[in-house]
Amino acid sequence: MLIKMKFKRFYFLNILFFIITTATILTLNIFPLYTLAKRSPAGRTYALIHNNVQDFYFYQSLMNQGTSGNWIIYDPYTTETHKSSIIFSYFTWAGKLSQLLQIPHAYTYHAIRIIAGIFFFITAYRLIIMLKLPYPHLIYFFFLFAAPFFKGDTPYMYWWTGMDPVRRAAYLPHHMFGGFLLIVSVILILRFFSSKKIKYLLYALPLALFMSFIHTPSLIILLIVLPPTLLFYIVLNLKNWKLLIGNYWYLFVYWIIGLLSLSFMVSQTQKGFPWNQYLLWERNLQYPLDKELIGALGILFPFALTGTVISLLSKKFDRIFIACWFAVPILLIPAAGKLGMSNIRLIQGIPYLSMSILAVLGLEYLIKLIRKLFVFCSPAIALATVGLLFFAYSYREIVWSVKDQIREYSPIFGNTYLDNRLFAAFDFINKNYPPKTTSVSTFYAGNYLPVYTHTVSFIGHNGYTYNVDRKEPEVAKLFTMKMAEREAKSFLMDNKITLVFQGPEEKQFYPDYLYPNILKPVYDREEATIYEMK
């Protein structure tokens, strides 16, 4: 009875620790949104932006396509004919959920990323407990709050959201679900190897397919890590390798199926613009990781290096896997360009989780070593000292992150704090025009119009507008009334534009009626005038 009571108490404390720490980091993640929404000026609504504005609206525009009945997506920011795609099409599912719940797309978007974050943290905690590691609570605490060092007034790699403990706690929805699927896959692979039961790999196979679809970099990391893990394990356990050859074949089959699913998703980029842009982005977007990554990994990195060596020398498959999970993607960063991918993809495999595990293993080893030299050194004192140092540097970055998010989105711009009167204009378009109606506006309005209306913008996104550099000057010329009437008419007809949207941003260029001899207002208010050709 006493043992049972102690077990229940231990289980309760485990759950309580998880809830308190996880709720803390998620609350910090949501706090800037709450603060900015409360500070919205009278007559304006904060758009609940938490990341890159263009992409935030892009994801919601895909959700809007879902509410219009679509299951696969089209580019909402270019009027040229192009093929539909399954890439990012899961956002149409989110749109259908939003329609079912009768709530705005932004609410559904944030609810999904928070829920995905909760699942992500549950599986991470489960993995830590399953591995039977020393100081599991410390590992999870490190994982949640590990932060980059500062260089001057900003942290290393502040430009990449995934390195910031507050922002990465509930990042983009597909990134969070990708991380969740990656951890579940790791758990199943480790279970398969320890139990020799094929059912665990069979469970992992559909997850590989989902990973390739939802967040390809998560699958890439897993496929990169498995071969060196097996190689190290075989080399370190040469005496027993014949007994385990069956396991290697099963993992090889899993790896091939994962590679095929990855190849299928890559094939979807062969459908012309904009889908072919992804491979160009991958090859061209090479970040200065050689100068910033070590600083971004922070105080845990040197301990993790020690833990990596300890894990490899342990000859245990699970420890070797964790070591390779952390080290191999980092070692491949210089070769990323030759592999045809952005080097940033190689740090999208949850490096803070594997690093935290290895850091605690390294700390445990160093503490044992110190105790041999200094008998009176207490492990509790050593861990408390490291914990205080960790808290001191993480606290500064966490405070900076919360303040920086509030600072970034506090300025009142028309595309971040929408004029409430515009929603009447959006309703007018939705009630009177069919889906995929083409419209022209300035860039920022073009970015949010497909979110609130079922229109396709002539321009609106740097990555998804065809020939955006050529189009933007043409649009500026149109809205500043610098086109001759014949030129304006030709421009609208050649680009098959149905609606001209003159909202608050456009009226700053020219407040009066545009081209009255060729355009007729179909909606006319102080805040927005919408035109059709006569």
N, C-alpha and C positions, 0 to 999 in steps of 0.2 A: 504493500500500500504506500509506504514511504517513497519507494523508488518511482511509483506511478505518479505521485504528487510532484516529485522533483522534476520528472519528465514534462509534466503539464506546465509547470512553472517555467522551465527552460524554453518550452515551445512558445508559451505566451510572451516571454521576454524577446524571443527572436522576432516574432510577428510585430511586437510593439516597436522594436528598434527599426525594423523595415518601414513601418508606417510613418514613424516620426521623421526619419531621415529623408525618405522619398517625398513625403508631403512637403517638407521644407524646400527641397530643390525645385519641385514643381510649382510651389507658391511663388518662389522667387522668379520663376520663368513667366508666370502669368501677371505678376505685379505691374510691370511696365505697361502692359495692355490696359489693365484696369485704371491705372493712373492717367494714361493718355486719353482714354475714353471719358473719364470724369472731367478732364480739363477742356473738352471740346467747347469751342465758342458757341454762343447762342446762334441757332439757325444752321449749325453745321454738325455733321456726324463723323466721328473718327472711323476710318475704314478698317480698323483692327489689324493694321499692318504690323507684322513682327519680323519681316525679313525683306529681301530685295523687292521693291515695290512692283517692278515690271513682272517678275515671276509670280508674286502673290496674286496679282490680277489674272495672270495667265492661267494659273491653276483653277481659279474660280470661274473663269470663262469656260473652261472645260467642264466644270460642274454644271454650268448653265446649259451647255450642250446636252448634258444628261437629262435635264428637266424638259428639254425640247424633244426628247425621244431618242436621242443618239446613244449608241453603244460603243462606237469607235469615233475617233476625233478627227476634226479638220482644223486647219490653222485659222484662228479667228483674227489674225493680224495681217493678212495679205489677201488681196482680191484676185490674184492670179489663180488660174485653174490648177489644182493639185490633187494628189491622191489622199484618201483618208488613211488613218493608221491606228494600230492598236497601242502604239507607244503612248504612255500616260492615260490610256483609256479608262483606267480604274477611277480616275476623277469623275467620269460620267456616272459611275456607280454612286459616288458620294453625292452627286447632284440629285440622283433619284431618291436617295435617302433624305436629302434636304427637302425635296418636294413632298415626300411621304410625311415627314415630321412638321411640315409647314413652317420651317424656320429659315432665316437668311443663309446663303451659302457660307458666309464668313463664320457664322456660329458653328455650322456643321464641320467646316474645315478645322477650326480650332479644337472642337470636341474630339475629332478623329485623331489629331496629333497628340492630344493629351492622353486619350485612351490607349493609343499605340505606345506612348511613353510609359504608361503604367505596365502594360504587358511586357515591354522591353525590360523594365527594372525587375519585375517579378522573375523573369527567366534568367536574368543576370544573377540575381540573388540565389536562385535555385542552382545554377551552375556552380557558384562559389561553395554552397553547402555540399553539393554532390561530390565535389573534388576532395572533400575532407581535408581542407587546407588549415594550417595554423592561423589563428586570429581572423576568422571569416568576417567578423563585424568590422574589423579594421580595413580589410580588403574592400568591403562594400563602401565604407566611408571614404576611402581613397578614391574609389571609382567614381563616386558621385561628385566629389568636390575638387578633384585634381585639376589644377589650373596652370596656365603658362606663367613663366617669369615675365617681368616687365623689362622693356628697354626704353628708358626715359619715362614718358607719361602713358605709354600704351603697352599692352602685353604683346609678346611675340605672337605672330599669326592672328592678330586681332581681326584681320580682314577675312578670315575663314570661320564661319559660325560654329563649325563642328569642334573647335578646340576650346570653346568657352563653356565652363561647367553650367552656367545658367542657361545659355541659349541651346546647348546641345541636349539639355534635359528633355525637351520636347521640340525637336527641330522640325523639319518638313515632314509631313505625314508619311510619304513613301520612304524617307530615310529611316524613320522610327520603325516602321513595319519591316523594312529590310534588315535592320539591326536585330529585331525580335526574331525573324526567321533564321538569321545567321546563328544566333545563340541556341535556338531550339535545334538546329541542324548539328551544331557542335555537341550538344548534349546527347543526341541520338547516335552520332558517330562514336562518341566515347563509350556509350552504353553498349553499342554493337561490339566494340573491340574488347570490352571487359567481360561481356556475357556470352559472346560468340553466337548470339541469336540474330538471325537474318531479319527478323521482323523490324528491328530498329532502323536498318538501312532502307527497308521498304517504306517505313514511315517518312524517312528523310527524302526519298526520291521526289514526291510531289512538292515538297518544300523547295527543292532546287529549281523546279519549274516556276513556282511562284516567285522565288527570288529573282530569277532572270527577268521576269515580267515586271515586278514591282520596283526592285532596286538592284540593277545589274552589278554594281560594284561589290555588293555583299557576296554575291556568288563568285565573282572574280577572286576575291580574297580567299574564299574557301578552296577554290580550285588551285590557287597558287600555293597554299599552305600544305595541302595534303601530300604531294609528292616528296618534298624535303622531310616532312614528318616521318613518313614511311622509310625513307632512305636512312635517316639518322637512327631510327628504331631498329632497322635490320642490321646496320653496321655495329650498333652497340649491343645487339643481342644475337650475334652470329651463331652461337651454339644452338639456339632454339628456332631458327628461322624456318626450317622445314616443317615444324609442327604448326606454324601459323600461316603457311602459304595460302590456304583457303581464304583466310581473311583478306589477304592482299588482293586476291582476284575479285572478291565481292566489292572491295573499295575501288578497284580499277573500273569495274562496271559502273558504279555510282559516278565516278569521275568523268567517264565518257558520256554518260547521259547528261550530266551537268554541263559538259562542254558543248554538247549538241544543242541544248536549250539556250545556251549563251550564243551560239552561232546563229540560231533562229532569230533571236532578238537583234543581232547585228545585221542580219539580212533585211530587216525592216527599214534600215537606213538607206536602202538602195532604191527608194521610191521617189527620188527627186526632192526638190525643195518643199518644206523645210527640213525633212527628215534626214537628208544627206548632210545637214550641217553638223549633226552630232559627231561624226567621225572627224570633221575638220576641227571642231572645238577640242576634241580629245587630243589630237596631234599638236594643236597650237597652244593650248592652255597649259603651260609649264610654269609652275609657281616657284618662288625662290626658297624652296624647302631646305636646300643645302645651307642657307644662311639662318633659317628661323626655326626649323623643326625641333632641334635639340632644346632650344630655349622654350619652345611651346610645350614640350613634354614635362618640363618643370622639375621639381625637387625629387620626384620619384625615379627619374631616369637612371641615375647611377646605381641605385639599389636594384632596379630592374635588370641592369646588365649583370650584376652578381647573381640574381635569381635565374637569369637565362642559363648561365654556366651550370649552376646547381641543378637546374631542371634537366639539362642535357645529360649530365653525369649520373642522374638518378636511374636512367635506362627505362623509366616508366613511360608508357605510351601517352598517357594524359598530360604528364609534365612536359614531355618533348613537344607535344602538340601545342601547348600554351606558349612555349618558348618560340616555336616557329611562327605561331600566329602573330606574335609581337615583332620578331626580328626580321623574318623573310621579306614582308612587304617594304619595310624600311630600307633593307639592303638593295631592293630592286628599284628604288626611286631614281637613281642615276640613269637607269636603262628604260625608264617609262616611255620616253619619246620613241625609242627604237621598237618598243612593243606596241606602238600606236595608241597609247592612252595618255591621258593627263596624269601627271605625277600625284595630283591631289587624290586620285582614286585609290592610291595605295595606302592612304591613311583614313579610308572610310570603312575599315574593318573593325571598328570599336577599339582602337589602340589603348585607350585608357583602362579598359577592362583587363586585357592581358597584361598590361604594364603594372597595374595595381596588384594583380596576383603575384607576378614575378618580384615586385618590389618587396612584398611582405616575406616571400621566401628568401630573398636576399637579406632582408633585415634579420630574420630568424637566424640565418647562418652567421652573420656578423656579430650578433649578440652572443651567440654560443662561443665564437672566437674570442670576443672581448672578455667573456667570463673566465676563459682559461687563463688569460693574462691577468685579469683583475677579479679575484674570487668574490669580492664584495659587491661587484656590479650586479644590480637587480634588473632582470628583464623588464619588469613593470616600469622602472624608472627610465630605462633606455627607450621603451616604446612611448612612454608619456612625453619624453623630450622630443622625439621625432614627431609625435602627434601635435605638439605645440608649435613646432617649426612649420609643419604642414598647414596648420590652421592659420598661422600668422600670414603666410604668403598667399594662401587661398582666399582668405577674408578680403584682402585688398583687391584682388581681381574680381571677386563676386560683387563687391560694392561698386567697383568701376563699371562692371558689365550692366548692372541695373540702371545706374545713372546714365551710362552711354546710350542705352536703348531709349530712355526717356528724352535725352538731349537730341538724339538723331531725328526723332519723329515729332518733336514739339513745334517746330516752325509750321505755320498755317499755310499749307499749299492746297490748291484746289483739288488735287488728285489724292491727297491723304485725308483731308477734312472736307467731305463733300457737302456742297450747298444742298440743304434739305429740299429746296424747291425743285431741284433737278429730277427728283423721283417722279414727279408728275410728267415730266418730259419723257422719262423712260417708259412709264406706263402708256403714254400716247403711242410711242413707237411699237411697243409689244402688242397693243390692241389693234393697230391699223396696218401693220406690215408683217409679211411672212418671215420665217427663219431664213437666215443667210442673206438678208437684205444688206446690200453694200452701202457703206457710209464713209464720209470723209470728215475729219476734224483734225485739230493739231495733235501732236504726238501723245501728250498726257491724257487728253480726253479719249483718244483712240485706244489707249491702254485699258481704260475702265469701262468703255461703252459695251464691249461684248460680255461683261460680267452682269450688267443690269438690263441689257436688251439682247435680243437674238440677232444682232447685226454682225457683219464682218467689217473690220476697220481697214481702210486703205493703208494707214500706218498706225503703229501702236506698240511695237516691241523691237528692240535692236536685233534680237536673234531670229525672230519669226516673221519679220516684214521683208519681203523680197526687194532687193535694191533700195534699202532704207536711206542710204546716203544720197541717192539721186532723188528719191521721192520727197524727202523732208523740205528741201528748198522749194520744190514745186508747191507744196501745201502752204508754206509760209507766204509764197507769192499770191496764192489764191485768197488767203484770209486777210492779207493786207491790201487787197483790191489793186494789185499791181499787174494783174493779167488784163489784157484786152478782152472784151466780151467774147469775141470769136475764139480766142485762145482758151478762155475759161470753159466755154461750151465744148470745145474739142477735148479739153482735159477730162471733163466729166463723162462725155460720151465714150471716149477711147478707153477709159478705165471702168466703164459700165457702173458708174456710181449713181445710186438711187437717191440717197439722202445727204444733204450737207448740214452738219451739226455745228451751229454757232453758239457755243456755251460760254461760260464766264471767261475761260482762257482765250477763246477766239475773239470775244468782244473787246478784250484788251488791245488787240491789234487794230480792230476796226469796229466801232460800236454801232454803226448804222446798218441798214439793209445791204446785203451783198448782191451785186449784179442784178438789179431790179428788172432789167429787160429780159433776162434768161431764167431767173429763179423766182419761184413764188413761195412765200411762207405758208406752211401747212400747220405750224405751231408757233405761236409768237408770244413770248413772255419776256419780262425784264431780264431774267437770268439765262434764257436760252431761246433761240429761234432756229426752227428746223425748216429746211427748204427742200423742194423738189424742182426739177426742171419744168419750165412751162411747156 
